[in-house]
């Protein structure tokens, strides 16, 4: 048996850097990708392709708790889900910062709290900054 070895260099400090293919346009924010995953996973569960979150978590190699966190994005008001899918990157808008909003049942309260993170609906508030 022949053994082949080679060195692989991983650039230092690129963990949080977003890489896009040349000419591919701007990168999709992580929160938008998570929202899209939650929507897709929900559809797959409804179609019976998977039994439950535990099976999805196992196949996705994440914990069941993490899968639950991702799927809780579906508890947002539908218009907020849509905004997350299409908003440009906004500083402070991530899944962790959305958790207090996700705990609210009232969609009007969710919208009000969401505006505190993203700024006014026109996107010109002091807190709305693209990255």
N, CA, C and O atoms as CSV, one atom per row, in Angstrom:
chain,resi,resn,atom,element,x,y,z
A,1,UNK,N,N,0.839,-1.177,0.000
A,1,UNK,CA,C,0.000,0.000,0.000
A,1,UNK,C,C,0.882,1.237,0.000
A,1,UNK,O,O,1.797,1.350,0.816
A,2,UNK,N,N,0.616,2.154,-0.899
A,2,UNK,CA,C,1.377,3.378,-1.016
A,2,UNK,C,C,0.698,4.474,-0.226
A,2,UNK,O,O,-0.518,4.652,-0.295
A,3,UNK,N,N,1.502,5.207,0.525
A,3,UNK,CA,C,0.962,6.304,1.316
A,3,UNK,C,C,1.380,7.619,0.681
A,3,UNK,O,O,2.553,7.826,0.372
A,4,UNK,N,N,0.422,8.496,0.493
A,4,UNK,CA,C,0.679,9.815,-0.078
A,4,UNK,C,C,0.335,10.849,0.966
A,4,UNK,O,O,-0.734,10.798,1.573
A,5,UNK,N,N,1.235,11.785,1.177
A,5,UNK,CA,C,0.958,12.862,2.126
A,5,UNK,C,C,1.290,14.195,1.463
A,5,UNK,O,O,2.155,14.281,0.591
A,6,UNK,N,N,0.582,15.222,1.898
A,6,UNK,CA,C,0.828,16.549,1.380
A,6,UNK,C,C,0.383,17.567,2.416
A,6,UNK,O,O,-0.448,17.283,3.278
A,7,UNK,N,N,0.948,18.744,2.313
A,7,UNK,CA,C,0.633,19.816,3.259
A,7,UNK,C,C,-0.503,20.663,2.701
A,7,UNK,O,O,-0.556,20.938,1.503
A,8,UNK,N,N,-1.399,21.067,3.573
A,8,UNK,CA,C,-2.499,21.947,3.200
A,8,UNK,C,C,-2.401,23.197,4.049
A,8,UNK,O,O,-2.371,23.120,5.277
A,9,UNK,N,N,-2.351,24.330,3.411
A,9,UNK,CA,C,-2.282,25.601,4.127
A,9,UNK,C,C,-3.645,26.262,4.132
A,9,UNK,O,O,-4.249,26.475,3.081
A,10,UNK,N,N,-4.127,26.586,5.329
A,10,UNK,CA,C,-5.366,27.315,5.479
A,10,UNK,C,C,-5.004,28.732,5.891
A,10,UNK,O,O,-4.287,28.921,6.873
A,11,UNK,N,N,-5.485,29.730,5.163
A,11,UNK,CA,C,-5.157,31.113,5.514
A,11,UNK,C,C,-5.606,31.443,6.934
A,11,UNK,O,O,-6.698,31.065,7.358
A,12,UNK,N,N,-4.761,32.142,7.646
A,12,UNK,CA,C,-5.066,32.543,9.014
A,12,UNK,C,C,-5.994,33.745,8.985
A,12,UNK,O,O,-5.826,34.652,8.170
A,13,UNK,N,N,-6.987,33.748,9.892
A,13,UNK,CA,C,-7.859,34.908,10.040
A,13,UNK,C,C,-8.983,34.994,9.026
A,13,UNK,O,O,-9.556,36.067,8.837
A,14,UNK,N,N,-9.313,33.887,8.368
A,14,UNK,CA,C,-10.387,33.939,7.375
A,14,UNK,C,C,-11.673,33.315,7.884
A,14,UNK,O,O,-12.620,33.148,7.116
A,15,UNK,N,N,-11.726,32.972,9.145
A,15,UNK,CA,C,-12.898,32.274,9.685
A,15,UNK,C,C,-14.199,33.031,9.450
A,15,UNK,O,O,-15.198,32.435,9.046
A,16,UNK,N,N,-14.198,34.331,9.697
A,16,UNK,CA,C,-15.431,35.111,9.577
A,16,UNK,C,C,-15.522,35.885,8.267
A,16,UNK,O,O,-16.448,36.673,8.075
A,17,UNK,N,N,-14.599,35.672,7.392
A,17,UNK,CA,C,-14.601,36.392,6.122
A,17,UNK,C,C,-15.531,35.681,5.146
A,17,UNK,O,O,-15.521,34.455,5.041
A,18,UNK,N,N,-16.321,36.452,4.446
A,18,UNK,CA,C,-17.227,35.901,3.458
A,18,UNK,C,C,-16.531,35.891,2.112
A,18,UNK,O,O,-16.005,36.913,1.672
A,19,UNK,N,N,-16.526,34.747,1.461
A,19,UNK,CA,C,-15.877,34.596,0.172
A,19,UNK,C,C,-16.949,34.386,-0.881
A,19,UNK,O,O,-17.855,33.572,-0.704
A,20,UNK,N,N,-16.844,35.119,-1.972
A,20,UNK,CA,C,-17.790,34.938,-3.070
A,20,UNK,C,C,-17.011,34.617,-4.332
A,20,UNK,O,O,-15.852,35.003,-4.480
A,21,UNK,N,N,-17.656,33.912,-5.226
A,21,UNK,CA,C,-17.044,33.619,-6.505
A,21,UNK,C,C,-16.959,34.907,-7.318
A,21,UNK,O,O,-17.795,35.799,-7.170
A,22,UNK,N,N,-15.958,34.998,-8.164
A,22,UNK,CA,C,-15.785,36.200,-8.973
A,22,UNK,C,C,-17.022,36.420,-9.833
A,22,UNK,O,O,-17.456,35.525,-10.558
A,23,UNK,N,N,-17.581,37.619,-9.745
A,23,UNK,CA,C,-18.754,37.962,-10.530
A,23,UNK,C,C,-20.058,37.416,-9.966
A,23,UNK,O,O,-21.101,37.541,-10.609
A,24,UNK,N,N,-20.024,36.812,-8.777
A,24,UNK,CA,C,-21.224,36.207,-8.206
A,24,UNK,C,C,-22.102,37.222,-7.490
A,24,UNK,O,O,-23.225,36.892,-7.108
A,25,UNK,N,N,-21.629,38.430,-7.300
A,25,UNK,CA,C,-22.416,39.431,-6.592
A,25,UNK,C,C,-22.131,39.372,-5.110
A,25,UNK,O,O,-21.245,38.638,-4.672
A,26,UNK,N,N,-22.883,40.148,-4.326
A,26,UNK,CA,C,-22.631,40.197,-2.881
A,26,UNK,C,C,-23.001,38.883,-2.198
A,26,UNK,O,O,-23.875,38.142,-2.649
A,27,UNK,N,N,-22.309,38.625,-1.105
A,27,UNK,CA,C,-22.570,37.410,-0.332
A,27,UNK,C,C,-23.927,37.505,0.360
A,27,UNK,O,O,-24.373,38.591,0.731
A,28,UNK,N,N,-24.568,36.370,0.525
A,28,UNK,CA,C,-25.847,36.310,1.223
A,28,UNK,C,C,-25.556,36.276,2.724
A,28,UNK,O,O,-24.746,35.461,3.166
A,29,UNK,N,N,-26.194,37.137,3.515
A,29,UNK,CA,C,-25.939,37.139,4.955
A,29,UNK,C,C,-26.263,35.774,5.574
A,29,UNK,O,O,-27.175,35.077,5.130
A,30,UNK,N,N,-25.512,35.415,6.588
A,30,UNK,CA,C,-25.697,34.128,7.263
A,30,UNK,C,C,-27.136,33.959,7.772
A,30,UNK,O,O,-27.709,32.875,7.657
A,31,UNK,N,N,-27.717,35.020,8.331
A,31,UNK,CA,C,-29.080,34.910,8.868
A,31,UNK,C,C,-30.066,34.588,7.747
A,31,UNK,O,O,-31.035,33.862,7.969
A,32,UNK,N,N,-29.830,35.120,6.547
A,32,UNK,CA,C,-30.702,34.809,5.410
A,32,UNK,C,C,-30.551,33.344,5.007
A,32,UNK,O,O,-31.536,32.690,4.662
A,33,UNK,N,N,-29.334,32.832,5.050
A,33,UNK,CA,C,-29.118,31.411,4.727
A,33,UNK,C,C,-29.791,30.515,5.760
A,33,UNK,O,O,-30.379,29.494,5.404
A,34,UNK,N,N,-29.711,30.887,7.037
A,34,UNK,CA,C,-30.375,30.105,8.079
A,34,UNK,C,C,-31.892,30.141,7.916
A,34,UNK,O,O,-32.564,29.128,8.109
A,35,UNK,N,N,-32.430,31.308,7.560
A,35,UNK,CA,C,-33.872,31.431,7.350
A,35,UNK,C,C,-34.308,30.542,6.194
A,35,UNK,O,O,-35.317,29.843,6.289
A,36,UNK,N,N,-33.555,30.568,5.112
A,36,UNK,CA,C,-33.876,29.729,3.956
A,36,UNK,C,C,-33.799,28.246,4.321
A,36,UNK,O,O,-34.635,27.453,3.887
A,37,UNK,N,N,-32.802,27.876,5.114
A,37,UNK,CA,C,-32.693,26.477,5.566
A,37,UNK,C,C,-33.903,26.071,6.390
A,37,UNK,O,O,-34.454,24.988,6.195
A,38,UNK,N,N,-34.317,26.929,7.304
A,38,UNK,CA,C,-35.475,26.610,8.147
A,38,UNK,C,C,-36.720,26.391,7.289
A,38,UNK,O,O,-37.492,25.462,7.528
A,39,UNK,N,N,-36.906,27.243,6.301
A,39,UNK,CA,C,-38.067,27.108,5.414
A,39,UNK,C,C,-37.976,25.801,4.628
A,39,UNK,O,O,-38.963,25.076,4.498
A,40,UNK,N,N,-36.805,25.511,4.115
A,40,UNK,CA,C,-36.616,24.272,3.336
A,40,UNK,C,C,-36.799,23.045,4.217
A,40,UNK,O,O,-37.477,22.096,3.823
A,41,UNK,N,N,-36.201,23.051,5.406
A,41,UNK,CA,C,-36.340,21.911,6.319
A,41,UNK,C,C,-37.799,21.683,6.695
A,41,UNK,O,O,-38.256,20.542,6.777
A,42,UNK,N,N,-38.528,22.776,6.924
A,42,UNK,CA,C,-39.941,22.662,7.268
A,42,UNK,C,C,-40.716,21.989,6.132
A,42,UNK,O,O,-41.564,21.129,6.371
A,43,UNK,N,N,-40.418,22.388,4.908
A,43,UNK,CA,C,-41.090,21.775,3.756
A,43,UNK,C,C,-40.751,20.281,3.666
A,43,UNK,O,O,-41.621,19.464,3.365
A,44,UNK,N,N,-39.513,19.934,3.921
A,44,UNK,CA,C,-39.100,18.527,3.855
A,44,UNK,C,C,-39.775,17.704,4.950
A,44,UNK,O,O,-40.148,16.553,4.725
A,45,UNK,N,N,-39.928,18.290,6.121
A,45,UNK,CA,C,-40.629,17.588,7.198
A,45,UNK,C,C,-42.094,17.385,6.845
A,45,UNK,O,O,-42.645,16.307,7.069
A,46,UNK,N,N,-42.722,18.410,6.298
A,46,UNK,CA,C,-44.134,18.315,5.914
A,46,UNK,C,C,-44.354,17.285,4.805
A,46,UNK,O,O,-45.394,16.629,4.759
A,47,UNK,N,N,-43.365,17.145,3.906
A,47,UNK,CA,C,-43.459,16.169,2.817
A,47,UNK,C,C,-43.170,14.753,3.299
A,47,UNK,O,O,-43.355,13.792,2.551
A,48,UNK,N,N,-42.715,14.618,4.548
A,48,UNK,CA,C,-42.412,13.303,5.091
A,48,UNK,C,C,-41.045,12.762,4.709
A,48,UNK,O,O,-40.783,11.571,4.876
A,49,UNK,N,N,-40.179,13.615,4.204
A,49,UNK,CA,C,-38.830,13.175,3.836
A,49,UNK,C,C,-37.973,12.885,5.070
A,49,UNK,O,O,-37.021,12.107,5.014
A,50,UNK,N,N,-38.328,13.521,6.173
A,50,UNK,CA,C,-37.651,13.308,7.448
A,50,UNK,C,C,-38.700,13.174,8.532
A,50,UNK,O,O,-39.789,13.737,8.427
A,51,UNK,N,N,-38.367,12.424,9.579
A,51,UNK,CA,C,-39.325,12.193,10.663
A,51,UNK,C,C,-39.450,13.387,11.587
A,51,UNK,O,O,-40.555,13.791,11.951
A,52,UNK,N,N,-38.304,13.955,11.969
A,52,UNK,CA,C,-38.323,14.992,12.996
A,52,UNK,C,C,-37.027,15.800,12.972
A,52,UNK,O,O,-36.133,15.545,12.165
A,53,UNK,N,N,-36.946,16.778,13.871
A,53,UNK,CA,C,-35.755,17.621,13.981
A,53,UNK,C,C,-34.519,16.795,14.309
A,53,UNK,O,O,-33.424,17.100,13.836
A,54,UNK,N,N,-34.686,15.759,15.110
A,54,UNK,CA,C,-33.547,14.928,15.504
A,54,UNK,C,C,-32.893,14.294,14.283
A,54,UNK,O,O,-31.667,14.253,14.181
A,55,UNK,N,N,-33.704,13.803,13.363
A,55,UNK,CA,C,-33.149,13.197,12.146
A,55,UNK,C,C,-32.456,14.247,11.284
A,55,UNK,O,O,-31.376,13.998,10.746
A,56,UNK,N,N,-33.070,15.413,11.153
A,56,UNK,CA,C,-32.435,16.502,10.409
A,56,UNK,C,C,-31.104,16.891,11.048
A,56,UNK,O,O,-30.110,17.094,10.350
A,57,UNK,N,N,-31.088,16.993,12.367
A,57,UNK,CA,C,-29.871,17.371,13.085
A,57,UNK,C,C,-28.771,16.332,12.864
A,57,UNK,O,O,-27.613,16.683,12.635
A,58,UNK,N,N,-29.136,15.069,12.932
A,58,UNK,CA,C,-28.157,13.995,12.747
A,58,UNK,C,C,-27.561,14.068,11.345
A,58,UNK,O,O,-26.344,13.984,11.177
A,59,UNK,N,N,-28.419,14.225,10.341
A,59,UNK,CA,C,-27.929,14.299,8.964
A,59,UNK,C,C,-27.116,15.562,8.713
A,59,UNK,O,O,-26.160,15.543,7.939
A,60,UNK,N,N,-27.491,16.659,9.363
A,60,UNK,CA,C,-26.772,17.920,9.206
A,60,UNK,C,C,-25.567,18.055,10.108
A,60,UNK,O,O,-24.843,19.048,10.044
A,61,UNK,N,N,-25.346,17.047,10.957
A,61,UNK,CA,C,-24.204,17.032,11.886
A,61,UNK,C,C,-24.190,18.234,12.821
A,61,UNK,O,O,-23.146,18.824,13.096
A,62,UNK,N,N,-25.395,18.580,13.307
A,62,UNK,CA,C,-25.513,19.601,14.343
A,62,UNK,C,C,-26.307,18.987,15.488
A,62,UNK,O,O,-26.919,17.931,15.327
A,63,UNK,N,N,-26.297,19.638,16.627
A,63,UNK,CA,C,-27.057,19.119,17.759
A,63,UNK,C,C,-28.550,19.350,17.537
A,63,UNK,O,O,-28.954,20.195,16.738
A,64,UNK,N,N,-29.348,18.586,18.259
A,64,UNK,CA,C,-30.795,18.784,18.173
A,64,UNK,C,C,-31.166,20.180,18.677
A,64,UNK,O,O,-32.091,20.810,18.165
A,65,UNK,N,N,-30.432,20.652,19.685
A,65,UNK,CA,C,-30.697,21.999,20.209
A,65,UNK,C,C,-30.438,23.059,19.131
A,65,UNK,O,O,-31.213,24.005,18.984
A,66,UNK,N,N,-29.351,22.895,18.385
A,66,UNK,CA,C,-29.044,23.867,17.322
A,66,UNK,C,C,-30.097,23.809,16.221
A,66,UNK,O,O,-30.496,24.845,15.690
A,67,UNK,N,N,-30.548,22.605,15.876
A,67,UNK,CA,C,-31.589,22.475,14.859
A,67,UNK,C,C,-32.863,23.173,15.328
A,67,UNK,O,O,-33.542,23.826,14.535
A,68,UNK,N,N,-33.187,23.038,16.605
A,68,UNK,CA,C,-34.368,23.714,17.150
A,68,UNK,C,C,-34.210,25.224,17.052
A,68,UNK,O,O,-35.162,25.923,16.704
A,69,UNK,N,N,-33.022,25.735,17.353
A,69,UNK,CA,C,-32.781,27.175,17.252
A,69,UNK,C,C,-33.002,27.664,15.826
A,69,UNK,O,O,-33.618,28.708,15.612
A,70,UNK,N,N,-32.505,26.918,14.861
A,70,UNK,CA,C,-32.674,27.303,13.461
A,70,UNK,C,C,-34.151,27.277,13.087
A,70,UNK,O,O,-34.652,28.200,12.445
A,71,UNK,N,N,-34.846,26.212,13.493
A,71,UNK,CA,C,-36.253,26.056,13.114
A,71,UNK,C,C,-37.156,27.091,13.805
A,71,UNK,O,O,-38.240,27.395,13.305
A,72,UNK,N,N,-36.720,27.626,14.938
A,72,UNK,CA,C,-37.512,28.650,15.617
A,72,UNK,C,C,-37.595,29.943,14.819
A,72,UNK,O,O,-38.436,30.792,15.115
A,73,UNK,N,N,-36.747,30.111,13.820
A,73,UNK,CA,C,-36.865,31.274,12.948
A,73,UNK,C,C,-38.223,31.297,12.251
A,73,UNK,O,O,-38.691,32.356,11.833
A,74,UNK,N,N,-38.852,30.136,12.127
A,74,UNK,CA,C,-40.174,30.051,11.501
A,74,UNK,C,C,-41.262,30.647,12.385
A,74,UNK,O,O,-42.391,30.838,11.932
A,75,UNK,N,N,-40.936,30.944,13.649
A,75,UNK,CA,C,-41.901,31.569,14.550
A,75,UNK,C,C,-42.028,33.076,14.315
A,75,UNK,O,O,-42.899,33.728,14.891
A,76,UNK,N,N,-41.160,33.619,13.473
A,76,UNK,CA,C,-41.246,35.044,13.150
A,76,UNK,C,C,-42.449,35.316,12.258
A,76,UNK,O,O,-42.905,34.441,11.521
A,77,UNK,N,N,-42.952,36.533,12.338
A,77,UNK,CA,C,-44.031,36.962,11.451
A,77,UNK,C,C,-43.573,36.760,10.003
A,77,UNK,O,O,-42.403,36.983,9.694
A,78,UNK,N,N,-44.472,36.344,9.122
A,78,UNK,CA,C,-44.086,36.071,7.731
A,78,UNK,C,C,-43.380,37.240,7.034
A,78,UNK,O,O,-42.449,37.021,6.259
A,79,UNK,N,N,-43.807,38.463,7.296
A,79,UNK,CA,C,-43.153,39.603,6.657
A,79,UNK,C,C,-41.730,39.790,7.172
A,79,UNK,O,O,-40.864,40.251,6.428
A,80,UNK,N,N,-41.475,39.443,8.427
A,80,UNK,CA,C,-40.111,39.526,8.959
A,80,UNK,C,C,-39.238,38.444,8.339
A,80,UNK,O,O,-38.066,38.681,8.045
A,81,UNK,N,N,-39.802,37.263,8.140
A,81,UNK,CA,C,-39.061,36.192,7.466
A,81,UNK,C,C,-38.638,36.655,6.071
A,81,UNK,O,O,-37.500,36.448,5.650
A,82,UNK,N,N,-39.563,37.275,5.375
A,82,UNK,CA,C,-39.267,37.761,4.021
A,82,UNK,C,C,-38.190,38.845,4.049
A,82,UNK,O,O,-37.289,38.851,3.209
A,83,UNK,N,N,-38.284,39.754,5.007
A,83,UNK,CA,C,-37.265,40.802,5.122
A,83,UNK,C,C,-35.890,40.195,5.364
A,83,UNK,O,O,-34.905,40.621,4.761
A,84,UNK,N,N,-35.822,39.210,6.238
A,84,UNK,CA,C,-34.539,38.570,6.543
A,84,UNK,C,C,-33.948,37.931,5.291
A,84,UNK,O,O,-32.739,37.991,5.068
A,85,UNK,N,N,-34.803,37.322,4.477
A,85,UNK,CA,C,-34.326,36.669,3.260
A,85,UNK,C,C,-33.733,37.657,2.259
A,85,UNK,O,O,-32.833,37.299,1.500
A,86,UNK,N,N,-34.228,38.900,2.249
A,86,UNK,CA,C,-33.833,39.834,1.201
A,86,UNK,C,C,-33.090,41.075,1.672
A,86,UNK,O,O,-32.690,41.895,0.845
A,87,UNK,N,N,-32.895,41.236,2.965
A,87,UNK,CA,C,-32.161,42.397,3.468
A,87,UNK,C,C,-30.676,42.270,3.164
A,87,UNK,O,O,-30.141,41.162,3.117
A,88,UNK,N,N,-30.005,43.409,2.955
A,88,UNK,CA,C,-28.540,43.365,2.876
A,88,UNK,C,C,-27.993,43.079,4.279
A,88,UNK,O,O,-28.727,43.193,5.260
A,89,UNK,N,N,-26.718,42.711,4.384
A,89,UNK,CA,C,-26.153,42.481,5.713
A,89,UNK,C,C,-26.313,43.708,6.601
A,89,UNK,O,O,-25.991,44.824,6.194
A,90,UNK,N,N,-26.811,43.497,7.817
A,90,UNK,CA,C,-27.001,44.582,8.777
A,90,UNK,C,C,-26.268,44.212,10.052
A,90,UNK,O,O,-26.455,43.127,10.603
A,91,UNK,N,N,-25.444,45.117,10.504
A,91,UNK,CA,C,-24.698,44.900,11.732
A,91,UNK,C,C,-25.668,44.641,12.884
A,91,UNK,O,O,-26.613,45.404,13.086
A,92,UNK,N,N,-25.440,43.583,13.626
A,92,UNK,CA,C,-26.284,43.260,14.767
A,92,UNK,C,C,-27.448,42.347,14.442
A,92,UNK,O,O,-28.166,41.921,15.347
A,93,UNK,N,N,-27.650,42.039,13.171
A,93,UNK,CA,C,-28.748,41.150,12.801
A,93,UNK,C,C,-28.197,39.735,12.614
A,93,UNK,O,O,-27.588,39.410,11.594
A,94,UNK,N,N,-28.431,38.916,13.625
A,94,UNK,CA,C,-28.012,37.523,13.553
A,94,UNK,C,C,-29.003,36.670,14.346
A,94,UNK,O,O,-29.871,37.190,15.046
A,95,UNK,N,N,-28.859,35.383,14.225
A,95,UNK,CA,C,-29.819,34.473,14.856
A,95,UNK,C,C,-29.845,34.659,16.372
A,95,UNK,O,O,-30.916,34.637,16.977
A,96,UNK,N,N,-28.713,34.836,16.973
A,96,UNK,CA,C,-28.653,34.994,18.424
A,96,UNK,C,C,-29.398,36.247,18.883
A,96,UNK,O,O,-30.103,36.213,19.892
A,97,UNK,N,N,-29.246,37.356,18.145
A,97,UNK,CA,C,-29.932,38.593,18.512
A,97,UNK,C,C,-31.425,38.545,18.230
A,97,UNK,O,O,-32.186,39.358,18.755
A,98,UNK,N,N,-31.847,37.596,17.405
A,98,UNK,CA,C,-33.275,37.443,17.122
A,98,UNK,C,C,-33.996,36.589,18.173
A,98,UNK,O,O,-35.226,36.596,18.228
A,99,UNK,N,N,-33.264,35.868,18.989
A,99,UNK,CA,C,-33.899,34.956,19.954
A,99,UNK,C,C,-34.919,35.632,20.866
A,99,UNK,O,O,-35.988,35.060,21.083
A,100,UNK,N,N,-34.643,36.831,21.417
A,100,UNK,CA,C,-35.682,37.476,22.245
A,100,UNK,C,C,-36.945,37.789,21.441
A,100,UNK,O,O,-38.050,37.757,21.982
A,101,UNK,N,N,-36.784,38.090,20.158
A,101,UNK,CA,C,-37.937,38.368,19.306
A,101,UNK,C,C,-38.717,37.078,19.064
A,101,UNK,O,O,-39.948,37.087,19.059
A,102,UNK,N,N,-38.014,35.987,18.867
A,102,UNK,CA,C,-38.651,34.694,18.603
A,102,UNK,C,C,-39.512,34.229,19.761
A,102,UNK,O,O,-40.453,33.460,19.569
A,103,UNK,N,N,-39.195,34.691,20.962
A,103,UNK,CA,C,-39.978,34.288,22.141
A,103,UNK,C,C,-41.317,35.018,22.231
A,103,UNK,O,O,-42.182,34.633,23.017
A,104,UNK,N,N,-41.489,36.062,21.436
A,104,UNK,CA,C,-42.744,36.814,21.432
A,104,UNK,C,C,-43.745,36.136,20.515
A,104,UNK,O,O,-43.418,35.773,19.385
A,105,UNK,N,N,-44.951,35.968,20.997
A,105,UNK,CA,C,-46.002,35.347,20.193
A,105,UNK,C,C,-46.667,36.387,19.301
A,105,UNK,O,O,-47.026,36.092,18.161
A,106,UNK,N,N,-46.829,37.591,19.812
A,106,UNK,CA,C,-47.511,38.666,19.104
A,106,UNK,C,C,-46.625,39.207,17.978
A,106,UNK,O,O,-45.526,39.701,18.229
A,107,UNK,N,N,-47.106,39.112,16.747
A,107,UNK,CA,C,-46.313,39.551,15.609
A,107,UNK,C,C,-46.066,41.050,15.620
A,107,UNK,O,O,-45.020,41.495,15.147
A,108,UNK,N,N,-46.989,41.840,16.141
A,108,UNK,CA,C,-46.756,43.286,16.225
A,108,UNK,C,C,-45.587,43.587,17.167
A,108,UNK,O,O,-44.769,44.463,16.886
A,109,UNK,N,N,-45.513,42.867,18.269
A,109,UNK,CA,C,-44.382,43.032,19.184
A,109,UNK,C,C,-43.082,42.601,18.503
A,109,UNK,O,O,-42.042,43.237,18.673
A,110,UNK,N,N,-43.151,41.519,17.735
A,110,UNK,CA,C,-41.964,41.073,17.004
A,110,UNK,C,C,-41.478,42.163,16.048
A,110,UNK,O,O,-40.284,42.454,15.974
A,111,UNK,N,N,-42.417,42.756,15.323
A,111,UNK,CA,C,-42.053,43.800,14.363
A,111,UNK,C,C,-41.409,44.992,15.053
A,111,UNK,O,O,-40.431,45.552,14.558
A,112,UNK,N,N,-41.959,45.375,16.190
A,112,UNK,CA,C,-41.409,46.505,16.937
A,112,UNK,C,C,-39.981,46.192,17.401
A,112,UNK,O,O,-39.087,47.026,17.254
A,113,UNK,N,N,-39.765,45.011,17.952
A,113,UNK,CA,C,-38.427,44.630,18.399
A,113,UNK,C,C,-37.466,44.488,17.217
A,113,UNK,O,O,-36.292,44.843,17.325
A,114,UNK,N,N,-37.951,43.981,16.114
A,114,UNK,CA,C,-37.115,43.826,14.915
A,114,UNK,C,C,-36.617,45.184,14.443
A,114,UNK,O,O,-35.464,45.316,14.032
A,115,UNK,N,N,-37.487,46.202,14.499
A,115,UNK,CA,C,-37.084,47.557,14.085
A,115,UNK,C,C,-35.983,48.112,14.986
A,115,UNK,O,O,-35.169,48.918,14.535
A,116,UNK,N,N,-35.944,47.692,16.257
A,116,UNK,CA,C,-34.870,48.186,17.132
A,116,UNK,C,C,-33.514,47.650,16.681
A,116,UNK,O,O,-32.487,48.278,16.936
A,117,UNK,N,N,-33.501,46.512,16.021
A,117,UNK,CA,C,-32.247,45.951,15.516
A,117,UNK,C,C,-31.905,46.521,14.144
A,117,UNK,O,O,-30.752,46.866,13.883
A,118,UNK,N,N,-32.900,46.619,13.269
A,118,UNK,CA,C,-32.643,46.989,11.876
A,118,UNK,C,C,-32.830,48.457,11.566
A,118,UNK,O,O,-32.373,48.922,10.522
A,119,UNK,N,N,-33.482,49.196,12.432
A,119,UNK,CA,C,-33.759,50.593,12.150
A,119,UNK,C,C,-35.129,50.731,11.517
A,119,UNK,O,O,-35.855,49.744,11.394
A,120,UNK,N,N,-35.497,51.945,11.110
A,120,UNK,CA,C,-36.815,52.173,10.511
A,120,UNK,C,C,-36.986,51.367,9.222
A,120,UNK,O,O,-35.997,50.938,8.627
A,121,UNK,N,N,-38.229,51.159,8.786
A,121,UNK,CA,C,-38.485,50.369,7.583
A,121,UNK,C,C,-37.759,50.848,6.338
A,121,UNK,O,O,-37.462,50.041,5.457
A,122,UNK,N,N,-37.463,52.144,6.240
A,122,UNK,CA,C,-36.779,52.645,5.045
A,122,UNK,C,C,-35.284,52.336,5.063
A,122,UNK,O,O,-34.589,52.583,4.078
A,123,UNK,N,N,-34.779,51.789,6.192
A,123,UNK,CA,C,-33.387,51.366,6.260
A,123,UNK,C,C,-32.388,52.478,6.461
A,123,UNK,O,O,-31.185,52.254,6.326
A,124,UNK,N,N,-32.859,53.697,6.788
A,124,UNK,CA,C,-31.935,54.820,6.950
A,124,UNK,C,C,-31.747,55.209,8.410
A,124,UNK,O,O,-31.328,56.330,8.700
A,125,UNK,N,N,-32.044,54.324,9.312
A,125,UNK,CA,C,-31.911,54.635,10.738
A,125,UNK,C,C,-30.474,54.596,11.180
A,125,UNK,O,O,-29.594,54.131,10.454
A,126,UNK,N,N,-30.245,55.087,12.376
A,126,UNK,CA,C,-28.880,55.149,12.883
A,126,UNK,C,C,-28.302,53.768,13.152
A,126,UNK,O,O,-27.083,53.596,13.146
A,127,UNK,N,N,-29.169,52.777,13.389
A,127,UNK,CA,C,-28.661,51.442,13.690
A,127,UNK,C,C,-28.510,50.577,12.447
A,127,UNK,O,O,-27.840,49.546,12.502
A,128,UNK,N,N,-29.106,50.961,11.344
A,128,UNK,CA,C,-29.018,50.152,10.126
A,128,UNK,C,C,-27.752,50.500,9.388
A,128,UNK,O,O,-27.637,51.582,8.812
A,129,UNK,N,N,-26.801,49.591,9.400
A,129,UNK,CA,C,-25.531,49.784,8.693
A,129,UNK,C,C,-25.229,48.524,7.928
A,129,UNK,O,O,-25.288,47.426,8.482
A,130,UNK,N,N,-24.907,48.666,6.666
A,130,UNK,CA,C,-24.515,47.485,5.896
A,130,UNK,C,C,-23.054,47.204,6.150
A,130,UNK,O,O,-22.262,48.103,6.432
A,131,UNK,N,N,-22.716,45.928,6.042
A,131,UNK,CA,C,-21.324,45.530,6.256
A,131,UNK,C,C,-20.720,45.021,4.992
A,131,UNK,O,O,-19.550,44.638,4.977
